[in-house]
Amino acid sequence: MPGVTPFLWFDGRLAGAVAFYSSVFDDFALESSSPGADDDLMSATFVVQGQRLMAFNGGPHFRFTPAISLFVSCADQAEVDFYWTALSAGGEEGRCGWLTDQFGLSWQVIPDALGRLLGAPDRERASRVTAAMMAMSKIDVGALEAAYGSD
């Protein structure tokens, strides 16, 4: 079946990345892999939470940038906390729910509440949510809801 699949270029350590992602996501499946030199993989195709990704151990020619990120939808603060802690380990925390993992790949760890609050018809309240989010690193659902205010 034809389709579009994100293709990720790793600068070494693809086997480590596959092992790491499989430890973070319960819904992870390795579809295929090709061996490379030095006990690493040359390529791998895997599925993370229903999203198929292809990866290649291509060397230092290209690097990941935040211009492309993987978006993790979280049902609640507990999921945000889990994925934020796991994915940022050995990487770098960013702003507004963005982080870079230990392999240089950018992720957005975003609670469903953010979209709901930002898309609310009351634009003044939504603007307060935007301002609160802009001051955050890891997204805090309680703080977003407080910024939105009660009816």
C-alpha positions, -999 to 999 in steps of 0.1 A, spaced: 0 0 0 15 33 -10 19 60 16 42 86 32 65 74 60 89 97 78 125 87 72 150 95 100 187 99 94 208 89 124 245 97 129 253 63 144 237 45 174 206 34 155 204 2 175 205 22 207 178 45 194 155 16 185 162 0 219 155 33 237 122 40 218 110 5 224 116 10 262 97 43 262 66 33 242 45 3 251 30 4 216 63 -1 197 69 -27 170 101 -34 150 90 -43 115 123 -49 99 160 -42 103 193 -45 84 226 -51 101 254 -27 99 290 -25 110 301 -25 147 271 -43 161 248 -15 150 219 -14 125 222 0 90 184 6 88 152 -2 107 115 2 101 94 5 133 59 16 144 55 39 174 19 44 186 6 36 152 31 58 133 54 39 110 90 53 108 120 43 88 155 50 101 190 49 86 224 50 101 238 74 76 267 91 94 275 127 102 264 142 69 230 154 82 216 163 116 182 165 130 167 199 136 136 211 155 121 219 121 109 183 122 96 168 154 75 139 165 43 149 183 32 128 213 -5 134 223 -10 129 260 -43 122 276 -33 138 309 -5 153 331 7 118 341 14 109 305 31 143 299 53 137 329 61 101 318 70 109 282 88 142 291 110 125 317 117 94 295 124 112 262 144 141 276 168 118 296 202 124 282 188 150 258 177 186 262 145 202 275 131 229 253 102 254 255 65 249 251 65 212 253 95 206 229 125 185 238 154 169 221 162 133 229 197 118 235 199 111 197 191 146 187 155 140 175 130 166 185 97 157 202 66 176 213 50 162 244 16 178 244 -15 172 265 -49 170 247 -60 198 271 -37 223 253 -56 220 220 -89 221 237 -80 253 257 -63 271 228 -92 263 205 -119 275 230 -143 301 216 -134 326 243 -103 342 227 -94 362 258 -91 330 278 -73 312 250 -48 341 248 -41 336 286 -35 299 279 -11 308 251 8 332 274 10 305 301 23 279 277 50 303 263 65 305 298 67 267 302 92 240 294 72 209 302 35 216 297 16 218 330 -21 211 325 -31 225 359 -14 258 351 -30 260 317 -64 254 332 -57 280 359 -48 305 331 -80 297 313 -100 303 345 -134 290 355 -168 300 342 
